[in-house]
Structure formats: C-alpha cells, structure tokens
Amino acid sequence: YVMPFARFVQPGRVALVAEGDLKGKLVSIVDIIDQTRALVDGPVTGVSRQQIRLNQLHLTKFRMKYPYTAPTRIVRKSWTEDKIVEKWNDSQWAKKLANKEKRAQMTDFDRFKLSSARVKRNRARTAVFKSLKVKAARGGKFGKKKIPKTPEKKVRTKKAASAKPAK
C-alpha cells in the first residue's frame, strides 16, 4: 500500500510561508493548535514563535526531529544540525523562487539584453540544426522514399506514348 500523501502537518515539518508579512520565509511547525492553525518558529530565518493559519503554509519535504513543543533554542539547534537552509537552497523549489525574484527585479535594459541574447542563441541553434539536416539528407537518412515502378506501368506508359503520334 502506498500512502497518497508524503507531507503531513506534524511537529518538525519545515514549511514555506505563502501569504502575509512573512511571505517567502521558512518556518518549522512546533505544535498544532487546531485543524486550521499551527504554532511555528523560524529562529534561523528571523521568524519569531507565533501561530499561523495552515492555508498560509506550503509544506516542504524537510522534517526535523525534536521533542513536542520544543523551545526555540532546541529548534535552532536542530535547524543548524540538519542544515535545513543549505538543503532548501539546493532544492529546485528554492531555485525557481530565486529565478522568479530575479525576473521581477529586471530593468527594461536587462529585458532587452535577455531578448537579444535569446535571438543570438536561437540563430546559432537554427544554423546548426539546418546544417545537420542537410548533412542527414545527403546521407539519405531522410527524404522521400523512391518506389520503383512496376513493369506494367512502364508498358502502359509506352503504349500511351505510341498511341499519340497515330493522329
């Protein structure tokens, strides 16, 4: 039996805050208050211990081991021992968020430089593709297949050709 979910709301689960003043910061769930709220703490990321709604959190795959309702110093120690920040920065999710932030910070000139670099790259890519295509066509790997004519068709065409001058 395979569990349908792998990320549960549980103490020690690292989450990314999706809304509010803390948007984009990592926190760790310390305690579950009720079905809609949790007590979170982010000692390394600058988030003080506070309650937050669960629909404001995105759960990550990272989980730390510490006692239930652990104090901030224990959460900080566990956070540094498990190297959560390094693991997060190496994840694809964090890289996508960083790229999104870079794009948002681009100026008009940066966008122009990006588009001109793309044009240059695409022209080089097209030139290489066309040369490979021509090379492959000369090698006979691609193109129309030649179907040899059957002798009956040749005979018919000869008869048709000989019938025309009979006028």
N, C-alpha and C positions, 0 to 999 in steps of 0.2 A: 504494500500500500504506500502510495506517495502522497505526502501532505500537499494540499493545494497552495498553501502559503508558507513562506520561509521566514518572513519578517513579522514578528509579533510585538505588540506593545508590552514590554516587560522591563523590569529594572535592569539597567546596564545597557540597554539598546541606545545606540547613537542615532540622533535624528537631525535633520536639517530644518531650520525654521523657514517656512514658506511665506508667512504673512507677518505684518506688524513692524514694529521698530527693530526687531531682532532679525529681520529677513536676511537669509544667507549665512547665518551663524550656526555652528554645530553645538548641539546640547546633548546631554545624556539624561535618559529618564531615570529618576531616582525612586519615585513612588507613583502609583496610580491612585488618584483621588476618587474618581468615579468613572463611568463609561465614556465621558466626554472630556475629562481633564486629567492632566498628569503634572507631577512635580518634577521640574527639570533643573539641571545645573550644568553650567559650562565654565568651569574655573579657568581653563586654558584659553578659551575663546572670548572671555570677557562678559559672560552671561551670568548674572547673579542667580541664586536659587529662587525660583518662582514657579507659580502654576501657569500652565498654558493649555489651550484647547488642543485636543488631538487632531482636529481638522486643520490646524495651523502647522502641523509637523509632517515631514516626509521621512519615513523610516529608512535607514541605511542598512547595509549588510553587516555593519560592525557592531560588536557587542562586547562589553567589558564585564569582568567578574568582580563584583564587590558585594558586601552584605546589604541586605534590605534596609532602605532608608539610611544609607551611609552618609557621614558628614562630608563636607566639601573637601577637606584635606585628603580623605580616602579616595574620593572621586578623582581629584587632581593626580594623586599618586598612580592610580590605576590608568588614567588617561596617558600619563607620560611613559609608564612601563609598557603599555600596549602600542605606543607610538601611533595613536589614532590620527593625529594631524598629518603625519607622513603618509599613512595608508590612504587617508582621504585625498591628499594632493596627488597621489599616484592613480587614483580611480578615474575611469572615463567620465563619470558624472561630474567630478570637480573640474576636469579639463574642459568639458563642454560649457560649464558655467563660466570658466575663465575666458574662453573664446567669445562667449556671448557678451561678457563685460567689455572685452577689447573692442568688439564691433560697435558697442554702444558709445565708446569713448572716441571713435574715429572722427576726424575732421573731414571737411569736404575734400581737402587736398589728399588726405590719406585714402579716401574712397577713390579718387581719381587715379592715384598711384596703383592701387589694387586692381582697378579695371584695366589699366594699361598693361600691367604685368600679366593679367589673365589673357589679354589679347595676344601678347607676345608668346606666352606659353601655348595657347591654342594654335597659333600659326605654326610653331615648331612641331607640335604634335601632328597637325594635319599634313605637313610636309613629309614627316617620317612615315605616316600611315599611307600616303599616296605612293611613296617610293616602294614600300613593302608590297603594296597592292600591284604595282606594275611589275615588280620582280616576280611575284607569285603568278601573275597572268602569263608572263613569258615562260615560266616553268611549266605551264599547262595545268596547274593545280586548280585554277578557277576558269570560268568562262563557259561558253556554250559547248555542249557535247555534240560531236559530229556523228550523226546517224547515217550509216551507209545506205544508199538507195538500193532497193531490191531490183533484180534484173527485169521483173515485169514492168516496173515503172519506166525503166530505160527503153524498153521495147515500145511502150505506149508513146513515149515522147518521140521516138524515131518515126513511128507511124504517123503521128500528128504532124511532124515536120515534113514528111514526104507527101502528105495529103494537101498541103497548102500550095505548092507550085503547080498543082494539076489544074488550075483555073484555065 
